[in-house]
Amino acid sequence: MKSYLIVGLGNIGAEYKGTRHNIGFDVLDALASDKEAAFETLRLGDLASFRQKGKTVYLLKPNTFMNRSGKAVRYWMQQKKIPLQNILVVTDDIHLDFGYLRSRAKGSAGGHNGLKDICVQLNTLDYARLRFGIGAGFSKGRQVDFVLQPWNSEEKQELPFAVDKAAQAAACFVTSGIQTTMNTFNGNTRDS
């Protein structure tokens, strides 16, 4: 049976809940809820799993903090014997407008420390990622403050729909592959 690993990036702890940087966790929570899968705290992260069309899907929320995400990804890849092409990493992206989704089969870290660490730990850039646009509403030098802040009231209204769309995109990756996911979901979640 084919196995897949969907990783949502974020930071553990109540103070980070509901912040822009934790959108990866939020998308995985939505997917787990939809599939009635429960997270369990295990080594290096919270893990949930479900079956979808004859495939086993593992959802991982690393508890290593963002900058060490790669350690958890590598560990669970090895534990569950998941091939690189069956991994999808869900992350926030300041280079995309709020609610915009962009999936890619591979690519650079784009300045994202979580992706950077995964690239280092896996020794490759060739893994799929789903980027969730959080916008860039910050002044020079204020990026860290911005990503660790909660969503504004306007964003909060649109967030459930956008998160649901991203969760659908992650599920599509498992059933139909990265190309179909890109063709179907890349773009503004408000356009669909």
N, C-alpha and C positions, 0 to 999 in steps of 0.2 A: 504493500500500500504506500502511495506517495505521501510524503509529509512536507508541510510548509511551516515557515516561521514568519509571523508578522510581528514586527517590533515597533512599539510606540515609544518615542523618546519623551522624556520629561524628568522632573526632579521629585523625589519623594519628600513627604512632609506637608503638614497642613498649610504652612505659609506659602506653598507653591501651588496649591490646588486652585483651579480656575484662572491661572495666569496664562499668558500667550505661549510661553515656552513649554507648557504642558499639554499642548493640543494633541500630541501623539498619544498620551495617556487617555485623553478624552475620547479620541476616535476608537481606541481599543475597547474602552468601557462601553461605547455604543454598540460595537460589533459583538462583544461578549453578551450584552443584554439581548440583542436581537437573536443570537444563537443559543440563548439560555445556558451560557457557559460561565462557571464561577472561577474567580482567581484564587490562587493559593500562594502564599508566600513561601518561596523555596530559595535555593542558593542563588544569589546575585539578582533575584528579581521575583516579580509576581507572575505566575504562569496560569493560563487557562487553555483548554483545548476543546475542540468540537470536530465532528465529522461533516464533511460536505462533499456530496457526489463521489463517494469512495475514497476521499482524501482525508488525512488527519491534519488539522490546522492547529498550530500552537500560537498563542498570543503571549507576547512577553513585554512586560513593563520593567525594564532594568531598575534595580534599587541602588545602583552604584553612583548615582548623580550623573548628570548629563555628560560631563567631560570624560567619564570612564565607561561609557555605554558599551564600547567594543568588547570589553572583558566579558560582560554578560552575554552578548551576542555570540561570541566565539564559543563560550562554554556550552550554551544550549544547542548551538549548531552541532557540536561534537556529541553531546549527550543524546540528542534525538536523531543523529546521523542525517542531517538535512543538507542537501546540496545547495551550493551558492545560488543557483538560478531559481531556487524555491524560497528565497528570502525577500521580504519587502520591509523597508524601514519607513515609518510614518513620522514626519518631523515638521516643525514650524519653519517658515521661510520669510525673512524680512524683505526679500527682493521681489516678492509677489504681493499684489494688493490683497486686502482682507477677503477671505472666502474663495480665493482663486486656488484651484488644484492643478498640480503639475506632476505627473508620474514620468519616470524615466527608467530605462533599463540599466543605466550606469551613469557615472558623472563625477565631478569633483565634489568636495565637501562644501564649496561655496562659502567658506568662512564659518561654517557651523561646527562648533567644537564636538558635538555628539557624533556627527558624521565623520569628522576628522579622526576621532578615536577608533571608530569602526573600521575605517580605511586602513589605519595602522595595524590594528589587531588582526584583521583578515588579510592584510597585505595585498589588497586589491581595491580598485574603484568599481569593479564590475558586480555590483549588486543593485537590485531595483530599489527605488525610493519613491515615496509619495509625499510631495511637499505641499503643505497647507499654508497659504498666504496669510500673514498676520499684519502686512503693511509695514510702513517705515515712518510712523508718526513720531519721530524723535529728533532732537537737535544733535549736532555733532558731539560725539563723546558720551551720549546718553543711551546708547543701545542696550546696555545691560539692564538699566532701570526699566526701559520700555518692555523688553521681553519678559521681565519678571513681574510686570504689573497685571492686574486683572483687566478683562475686556471692558471697554466703555459701554454705556447703556445701549447705544445704537447697535454695536457689534453683538451684544448679548441677545438682542431680539432675533438676529439672523443666525446666530451660532448653532442652535439645534438642527436647523435645516442643513447648514454647511457641514456639520459634523456627521450627520446621517449620510450625506452624499459621499463624504470621504470614507465612511465605513463601507458603503456599497462598492466604492472603487477598490478597497482592499479585498473584499469578497470576490470581486470580478477578477482580480489578479490570480486568485486560486483556481477559479473555474475556467477562465478564458485566456490567461497569460497577460504579459505586460503590454503587448502591442494593442490588444483590444481595450485594455484599461486606459491606455493613452488616448486612443481614438474616441472612446466613449466619455471619459470623465475630465480630460484636460480642459481647463477653461474656468470661467467664473461660475460658481455654483448657483448664482442668481439667474443665469441665462438658461438654465435647463428646467 
